[in-house]
Amino acid sequence: MTDLTNLGVKQIRDGVASGDFTAREVAESFNAAVEAAASLNAFIVTTPDHALDAADKADADRAAGKDLGKMAGVPIGMKDLFATNGTQTTAASHILEGFVPPYESTVSQNLWDAGAGMLGKLNLDQFAMGSSNETSYFGNVASPWRKEGSNAAMSPGGSSGGSSAAVAARIAPAATGTDTGGSIRQPAAFTGICGIKPTYGRCSRWGVVAFASSLDQAGPMARSVEDCAIMLEAMAGFDPKDSTSLDMPVPDWSAALDADLSGKRVGIPNEYRMDGTDQAILDVWEQGKEMLRDAGAEIVDVGLPHTKYALPAYYIIAPAEASSNLARYDGVRYGLRDLPDPGSASGAGGLQDMYAATREVGFGDEVKRRILIGTYVLSAGFYDAYYTQAQKIRTLVQRDFNDAFAKCDVILAPTTPTASFPLGSLNDDPLTMYLNDVFAVPASLAGLPAMSVPATVNEDGLPLGLQLVGPAFDEQVVLNAGLAIEQRAGFTAQPEKWW
Amino acid sequence: MSVTREEVAKIASLARIRMDDAALDRMVPELNNILDWVEQLGEVDTSTVAPMTAVIPQAQRLRDDVVDADPKTGGGRREDVLANAPAAEHGFYGVPKVIE
C-alpha cells in the first residue's frame, strides 16, 4: 500500500469511499506523521482523538451505506485562530493561553459536518499579525524547506505558517488558513502548496479570532487546486451569525474545474513589476503568461495605478481595526490576568492597572506595535488624515480592479517579491517584513478571490508561487486559471525530510 | 509626521498597554518609520473619492427581535460564559476593587 500521508483530500476521500483503505488507517498515519514532526513546531496542540473519532464515524457511515460528506475521512490541520469547542484556542498568544471555547466556529463546524477530522491546532503568527511566523508566543514554525546545501531554518511564511508547513511536510493533507493581507497566499507560495482566499464574506468569520474584520477571510490550503476547491466548498456558506456573510449559494467549484481558458483574457498589471522583486520571480511570471496562453487564454495589459498605495493603506486600516478588536482582551472575562501588587511601582492594583499590566505581558511586540499604530491613527486630530484617507485609497484600489476586470477575466501576478528567507533575517525591520505582502494586499483590500499556486523552484531549490486574482464572487475563474498553471508547471518538488 | 516619546506613552496609555522605559525607547523609532512610510498616501488626491464603508456591498441584515432565538448565542449559559474567566466568583466576574 502506498504511504497514505502522500495522498491529498480528493484521493483520501475517494479511497475511503471506495474501500481502498479505511479512514482510521488514514488518521493513524497522519497522527503518527504529526508526532514525528515535532521539530517543525507546526502544531500548538495535537488532537489525535478528534481525528480518530471522525475517521471511525466515516468508516461506520460507509459500512452502513450512508451518504459520505465532501471531506469524509480526511483529517486536517486547523489554524489556531478558529474557535474549537473543548480544544484550546490561543491565536498563538499568551493572553489566550489556556482558553477553551465552549463553542465551535462556523467554518470548523462546516468541515466536521462534511466528515473531516482534526489533527490539531496549527501554529501561526500571533493574532495572525506577521509574515514570517516569528511572532507566535509558542515559538517559530520552521519551514520543511531548506536552501540547497544549507541547514538554516527558513520561514514558512505567515500568518498561516503552521498550516503551510504542515501541508508541505505531508503531516496534513490540507489545513485551514486565514488571509487578512495575504496570510494564505504568501505562506502557500513560500512552501510550494496551493491556497485560496475566497471573496470576502464567502466563509463565515463567526468564531474566528478577529484581526481586521473588514479584511479577514478564511480559506483552504492544500497541495492541489482541486483539493482547495473541494475544501472551500465544505468551508463556505451563508451564516446568519456573521452580518457580513454572503447570502449566496456555494457553487460546485470542483465539479466545474476546467483548465481550458479559450476565450478568457488574462490581465497583466505592470505596476506589479516593482523594485526589489527577485529576477527569478519576474522570470516565472513570464512563464506563467506562456502557460495561460498555452491553455487558450489571451494575454492583455491592465493598469492598477494605485498598487503602490495599497500596502501603506493596509497598514493603517488593519491596525485600526485590530486596535478596536483587541480591546476585548482585558483580563476580565477570559484569558490571562495580571494584577500588579497594590502599592508597587508599576501601579496601584486597580482595574486600569490590571488592564494595562495584562495587556503588557499578554501581547507580543508586533501585536503591541499594531495596536499602538491603530490607536494613533484613530485618535482625535489624526482620524481624517490617516484613517479616512486610507479608506479613500481603498476605494481607489477597488476601482482599479473594477476597471481592469472590464478588460480581462482574471489577473496573473507574482504572489511574493522573493522566495522564503531564513528565520530571524528580517526581525529587526518591521517595514521590510511588511513589504512581503506587497502583491497580496491589493486583492485583500478589494475583497476579491485570489489564489497562489506553486510554479517552480529558484536556484536555491525554494518554491515560487504565482497569484491569480478574480472578480468578486468568481472563485471559479481563479481556480480554473490556477489549474491551467498547475497542469503546465508540473510542480513536483518536495522538501527533503530532515525533521 | 513624527511622534515623540511622550506621545507614544500617551498612545500606550490610551491603548491600555503598560510600557516601561526600554519598551518606549524601542517603540518610538519603529512607529516613526512606519508613520513616515504611510505619509506617501498624502500624495494621492482623494478630494472627490468616498471612503470605503463596505468592501462587498450588502444590505444590512437585522435579526428578529426574539430572546434566545439561537440557544448558543442567547442567554442562560452562565457556566459556559464564566468557564474561562480568570477570577469567577459566585456566578460573576471578579475584578479588583473599583470604589473605595
HADDOCK unambig.tbl for C-alpha pairs under 7 A between the chains (distance, minus, plus):
assign (segid A and resid 99 and name CA) (segid B and resid 84 and name CA) 6.14 0.50 0.50
assign (segid A and resid 100 and name CA) (segid B and resid 84 and name CA) 6.88 0.50 0.50
assign (segid A and resid 102 and name CA) (segid B and resid 80 and name CA) 6.01 0.50 0.50
assign (segid A and resid 200 and name CA) (segid B and resid 56 and name CA) 6.93 0.50 0.50
assign (segid A and resid 243 and name CA) (segid B and resid 61 and name CA) 6.42 0.50 0.50
assign (segid A and resid 309 and name CA) (segid B and resid 41 and name CA) 6.33 0.50 0.50
assign (segid A and resid 312 and name CA) (segid B and resid 38 and name CA) 4.92 0.50 0.50
assign (segid A and resid 332 and name CA) (segid B and resid 85 and name CA) 6.69 0.50 0.50
assign (segid A and resid 332 and name CA) (segid B and resid 86 and name CA) 6.80 0.50 0.50
assign (segid A and resid 332 and name CA) (segid B and resid 93 and name CA) 6.85 0.50 0.50
assign (segid A and resid 332 and name CA) (segid B and resid 95 and name CA) 6.79 0.50 0.50
assign (segid A and resid 333 and name CA) (segid B and resid 85 and name CA) 4.77 0.50 0.50
assign (segid A and resid 333 and name CA) (segid B and resid 86 and name CA) 6.90 0.50 0.50
assign (segid A and resid 333 and name CA) (segid B and resid 93 and name CA) 6.64 0.50 0.50
assign (segid A and resid 334 and name CA) (segid B and resid 84 and name CA) 4.80 0.50 0.50
assign (segid A and resid 334 and name CA) (segid B and resid 85 and name CA) 4.32 0.50 0.50
assign (segid A and resid 334 and name CA) (segid B and resid 86 and name CA) 5.95 0.50 0.50
assign (segid A and resid 335 and name CA) (segid B and resid 84 and name CA) 6.63 0.50 0.50
assign (segid A and resid 335 and name CA) (segid B and resid 85 and name CA) 6.83 0.50 0.50
assign (segid A and resid 335 and name CA) (segid B and resid 86 and name CA) 6.49 0.50 0.50
assign (segid A and resid 336 and name CA) (segid B and resid 86 and name CA) 6.66 0.50 0.50
assign (segid A and resid 337 and name CA) (segid B and resid 86 and name CA) 6.26 0.50 0.50
assign (segid A and resid 350 and name CA) (segid B and resid 96 and name CA) 5.71 0.50 0.50
assign (segid A and resid 350 and name CA) (segid B and resid 97 and name CA) 6.51 0.50 0.50
assign (segid A and resid 350 and name CA) (segid B and resid 98 and name CA) 6.52 0.50 0.50
assign (segid A and resid 351 and name CA) (segid B and resid 95 and name CA) 7.00 0.50 0.50
assign (segid A and resid 351 and name CA) (segid B and resid 96 and name CA) 5.67 0.50 0.50
assign (segid A and resid 351 and name CA) (segid B and resid 98 and name CA) 6.45 0.50 0.50
assign (segid A and resid 355 and name CA) (segid B and resid 16 and name CA) 6.10 0.50 0.50
assign (segid A and resid 356 and name CA) (segid B and resid 16 and name CA) 4.58 0.50 0.50
assign (segid A and resid 356 and name CA) (segid B and resid 17 and name CA) 4.39 0.50 0.50
assign (segid A and resid 356 and name CA) (segid B and resid 18 and name CA) 4.76 0.50 0.50
assign (segid A and resid 357 and name CA) (segid B and resid 17 and name CA) 6.77 0.50 0.50
assign (segid A and resid 357 and name CA) (segid B and resid 18 and name CA) 5.67 0.50 0.50
assign (segid A and resid 359 and name CA) (segid B and resid 17 and name CA) 5.37 0.50 0.50
assign (segid A and resid 360 and name CA) (segid B and resid 17 and name CA) 5.23 0.50 0.50
assign (segid A and resid 360 and name CA) (segid B and resid 18 and name CA) 5.29 0.50 0.50
assign (segid A and resid 360 and name CA) (segid B and resid 19 and name CA) 6.76 0.50 0.50
assign (segid A and resid 372 and name CA) (segid B and resid 11 and name CA) 6.31 0.50 0.50
assign (segid A and resid 372 and name CA) (segid B and resid 12 and name CA) 6.35 0.50 0.50
assign (segid A and resid 372 and name CA) (segid B and resid 15 and name CA) 6.74 0.50 0.50
assign (segid A and resid 375 and name CA) (segid B and resid 11 and name CA) 6.56 0.50 0.50
assign (segid A and resid 375 and name CA) (segid B and resid 15 and name CA) 6.40 0.50 0.50
assign (segid A and resid 376 and name CA) (segid B and resid 11 and name CA) 6.28 0.50 0.50
assign (segid A and resid 388 and name CA) (segid B and resid 51 and name CA) 6.18 0.50 0.50
assign (segid A and resid 391 and name CA) (segid B and resid 51 and name CA) 4.64 0.50 0.50
assign (segid A and resid 391 and name CA) (segid B and resid 52 and name CA) 5.12 0.50 0.50
assign (segid A and resid 392 and name CA) (segid B and resid 46 and name CA) 6.47 0.50 0.50
assign (segid A and resid 392 and name CA) (segid B and resid 49 and name CA) 5.91 0.50 0.50
assign (segid A and resid 392 and name CA) (segid B and resid 50 and name CA) 5.76 0.50 0.50
assign (segid A and resid 392 and name CA) (segid B and resid 51 and name CA) 3.94 0.50 0.50
assign (segid A and resid 392 and name CA) (segid B and resid 52 and name CA) 6.02 0.50 0.50
assign (segid A and resid 394 and name CA) (segid B and resid 52 and name CA) 6.34 0.50 0.50
assign (segid A and resid 395 and name CA) (segid B and resid 51 and name CA) 6.18 0.50 0.50
assign (segid A and resid 395 and name CA) (segid B and resid 52 and name CA) 5.28 0.50 0.50
assign (segid A and resid 431 and name CA) (segid B and resid 34 and name CA) 6.67 0.50 0.50
assign (segid A and resid 446 and name CA) (segid B and resid 55 and name CA) 6.16 0.50 0.50
assign (segid A and resid 447 and name CA) (segid B and resid 55 and name CA) 5.79 0.50 0.50
assign (segid A and resid 447 and name CA) (segid B and resid 56 and name CA) 6.76 0.50 0.50
